[in-house]
Amino acid sequence: MTNKSATDLVKEAKLAVENLTPDEVSEELSKGNVVLIDIRESEELKQNGRIANAVHAPRGMLEFYADSSLPYHKPEFNKDNRIILQCASGGRSALAAATLKQMGYHNIAHLDGGLKAWKESGKPVID
């Protein structure tokens, strides 16, 4: 068994999931019928702002929020929904998207480059 780095795992996840640009995410959000889930920690939201209408679900709780058989389940995690995950720079969201695919979510993607890319492309954030 070979040891993999976090970077290796992120690269593998990005090959397995749909990677969206900030423009593509913005376009999907403008059309509606999509749930944007921000998986950063609460402290990151306070420090760096967030994308409007994003649902906060910290990475550490993702699987529990996504599992409809658990009391932690959140209704935003619906396997029929289009779900886009977002983090600070795209690593955690790629891993999280790959995890949700393993859990049976099929209409899943992530914001490649995360909030950093979103801001760099001139897209708005709120406090």
N, C-alpha and C positions, 0 to 999 in steps of 0.2 A: 504494500500500500504506500502510495506516495503522499507526502505532505504537501498540501496546497496552501498558498498564501491567500489573504483576503482579496488581493488583486486578482489572483487566478479565479477565485470563486465569482467575483463580479464580472470578469470577462466571460466566463461560462454562462452566467445568468443573462448577460446582454445578448448572447447568441440565441438564447431560448425564449426571449420575450420581445414584444414590440417596443421599439425605442422611438419616442416622439420628440420632435424639436419643439422649442417654445411656440413657434408659429402654429404648428399642428395642434398643440394642446389648446392654444388660444382659440383656434378655429372651432375645435370640438366643444369647448366651453360656451362659445357664442351660440352654437346650435342647440345647446341644452341636451337633456337626456344622457348626461354623463355625471359620474361622481368623481370628484378630485379628492384624493385622500393624502393628507400631509402626514408623513410618518416620522417627522423630526420630534425631538424631545421638547417638552413645554418650554424649557429655558431658551431653546433656539428660536421658537416663535416670538418670545418676548424680545430677544436681541435683534432679530433680523427681519421681522415682519412676516407676512404670509400672503398667499394668493387669495383673493376674494372668493368666498363661498367654499373654500377647502374645508373638508371635515378632518379634524385632528384625531389621529389614531397612532400613538407612539409605536415604533417598531417592536418594542418588547411585548406589546399586547396584541399585535396584528393577528396571529393565528387564533387567539381566543375571541377576538371581536368577529373574525370571519367564520367561525364554526357555529352554525345555527343551532347545534344541539347543546351549547353551553349557555349558562346564565349571563356571561359577559357579551354575548352576541349583540352587535349593533345592526340596526335595520339597513344602514347604508351599504352594508356588505350583503348584497343580494346577487346571487350567481347569474341572474338575468340582466343585471345592470352593466353598462359600460363603465369600467373603473380604470382611472388613471392614478398611479401612485407618484408621489413626489417627495424628495428629501432635499438636503442641502446641495449635493453635487452629483447625484445620480447613482451612487454605488449602493446605498441601502435600498433605494426604491427598485433597482434592478433585482437585487436578491429577494426583496419582498414580493415582487411581481412573479418571479419564478416559484416562490413558495405558494402563492395563491393559485397558480396554475396547477401545482401538485394537489391542491385542495379542491380542484374541480371548477375553478373560475376560468372561463375561456375567453371572455371579452375584456382582457386585461392588458394594460400597457403602462409605461412609466415615462416620466419627463427626463430624457437624457440630459445630463448636465445640471439637473435640479434647479433649485431657486437661484443659484449663481447664474446659470445660463439664462433663466427667465429675466433676471434683473439686467444682465448684460445685453439682452435683446431689446431693452427699453420697455418691457412690460411692467404694469403697475403692481405694487404690493401695498398692503394695508397693515396698520399696527395691530 
